[in-house]
Amino acid sequence: MRKTLRKLAVLVSPSLREPDACEACGQSFACGAAVAGCWCGEIKLSEEQRAELRARYQGCLCRACLERFAAGEEKTRMK
């Protein structure tokens, strides 16, 4: 029962999740995905940018890296 409640709480509150490491910069972050949605959907990326990200990375990126990528700074800052 306790394990089930923990899983449900994580869905509602991202702050309860174990931290991930951003594939682009290596920084630790808590994924923003929750019942309300993820920052991935809030940051405006073209279909071309999304395709490039899918080709480069398997997992999540932190919000700062996604924002840099959206701003066109990915060539100088990201791996």
C-alpha positions in Angstrom: 0.0 0.0 0.0 2.8 2.4 0.9 4.6 1.8 -2.4 1.4 2.4 -4.3 0.8 5.7 -2.5 4.3 6.8 -3.2 3.9 6.1 -6.9 0.7 8.2 -7.0 2.3 11.0 -5.1 5.2 11.2 -7.6 2.7 11.6 -10.4 1.2 14.7 -8.7 4.3 16.2 -7.3 7.5 16.1 -9.4 9.5 17.3 -6.3 9.1 13.8 -4.8 10.8 12.1 -7.7 14.3 10.9 -7.7 16.6 13.3 -9.6 17.6 12.6 -13.2 20.8 13.7 -14.9 20.4 15.9 -18.0 21.8 14.2 -21.0 23.1 17.5 -22.4 24.8 19.1 -19.5 24.9 16.4 -16.8 23.2 18.5 -14.2 20.9 16.8 -11.8 17.2 17.8 -12.1 13.7 16.7 -11.2 11.6 15.9 -14.3 8.8 18.4 -14.6 6.3 15.9 -16.0 3.2 15.5 -13.8 -0.5 15.3 -14.2 -0.5 18.9 -15.4 2.2 18.3 -18.0 5.9 18.8 -18.6 8.1 21.7 -19.4 8.9 20.0 -22.6 5.4 21.0 -23.8 5.8 24.6 -22.5 9.0 25.4 -24.4 8.4 26.3 -28.0 10.5 24.0 -30.3 10.0 23.5 -34.1 9.5 20.0 -35.4 13.0 20.2 -36.8 14.4 21.0 -33.4 12.4 18.2 -31.8 13.6 15.7 -34.4 17.2 16.8 -33.7 16.8 16.4 -29.9 15.3 12.9 -30.4 18.2 11.9 -32.6 20.8 13.2 -30.1 19.4 12.1 -26.8 17.5 9.1 -25.3 16.2 10.7 -22.2 15.1 14.0 -20.7 16.9 17.3 -20.7 16.7 19.9 -18.0 14.7 23.0 -18.6 17.7 25.2 -19.0 19.1 23.1 -21.8 15.8 22.9 -23.6 15.5 26.7 -23.3 19.0 27.2 -24.7 18.2 24.8 -27.5 15.0 26.6 -28.3 16.9 29.9 -28.4 19.4 28.5 -30.9 22.4 28.3 -28.4 22.7 24.5 -28.7 25.8 24.6 -30.9 27.9 26.3 -28.3 26.6 25.0 -25.0 25.4 21.4 -25.5 27.3 18.3 -26.2 
